[in-house]
Amino acid sequence: MGFSKLLIIQTAFVGDVILSTALVEKIRQKFGNNMRIDFLLRKGNESLLENHPYIYRLWVWDKQKNKYFNMARLIYQLRHQKYDHVINVHRFATSGLLAVLSGAKEISGFVKNPFSVFFTHCFAHPFGDGTHEIERNQQLISYLTDSVPALPRLYPQEKHYQQAAAFQQSPYVCIAPASVWFTKQFPVSKWIELIDKIPDYFHILLIGGKQDWDLCENICRNVKRKNIENVAGKLNLLASAALMQGAVMNYVNDSAPMHLASAVNAPVCAVFCSTVPEFGYGPLSDKKFVIQTTEELPCRPCGVHGRRSCPQKHFRCANSIQVEKIIAQTLTEG
């Protein structure tokens, strides 16, 4: 097809990187070993793609410390790679500048990027119509492959499965209760109510990062059951994915753990509060459930992203969700 070296740029957050792995899968399916795939992401997310079998080189950009010095150094290094093609998945200016100054023969990206005027191939980024993010991203390589997206995939290694095994007591359920944004997070009281209604023979594991430890501890202290364990901060992203893969069910917010589940085809129930699945970030596992309020709320969605507090002060999009229905749908079907 004329290309031999390709770079994917996605310097956004964990979930965005995970969804971008669908491009890696699709390119691999089409070109096999005839296309070298490199990937550029932000520092902090590199563990997601550790020893990825289809990624030749991982570029890491430290955006927190000496951001522009590190960017200039990256541009210098990328130009020496002489990429045939750069796929810029990120829609913001700095990634567009990286793509343009990479010296690649062809650049593909979204029209929303401020530097898209310099791209070889530009595509719209339809939002809110139900188009999934992997479909939007697939446009960027559609002329190389086709319009049908692959699914995102991560590759936990044996060490990650061994780390997860230390916490596995079958049968078990994983719950990722935290979110960066308040209005994306199912309330603590609701998580407690849900946990207390899960049958006692399920062991409960609360997962998340180190920053989520206190939240998970609060939940552990206030539930009625004893077979619950706080695992937050004890496993990295790939080990967490390995743990989720073996769970009977994973309960998550509209946040990164939902995409972790999708990337290892783990059963998942995603609770949507202020955001809606129509934004295009819903779960992709074979066994998946989307839970959201059945009330017609004129204030929902209240924004593209989550908010730090409910603008209407009632948080009905979360508080009106019936926990009994979550249990009935997710632990009795299939």
Secondary structure, DSSP 8 states (H G I E B T S, - for coil): ----EEEEE--S-HHHHHHHHHHHHHHHHHHGGGSEEEEEEETT-GGGGTT-TT-SEEEEE--SSSHHHHHHHHHHHHHHH--SEEEE---SHHHHHHHHHTT-SEEEEETTSTTGGG-SEEE----SSS--HHHHHHGGGTTTS-S----------HHHHHHHHTT--SSEEEEE---SSGGGS--HHHHHHHHHHS-TTSEEEE---GGGHHHHHHHHHHSS-S-EEE-TTSS-HHHHHHHHHT-SEEEEESSHHHHHHHHTT--EEEE-SSS-GGGS----SSSEEEE---S--TT-S--SS--SS-TTSS-HHHHT--HHHHHHHHTT--
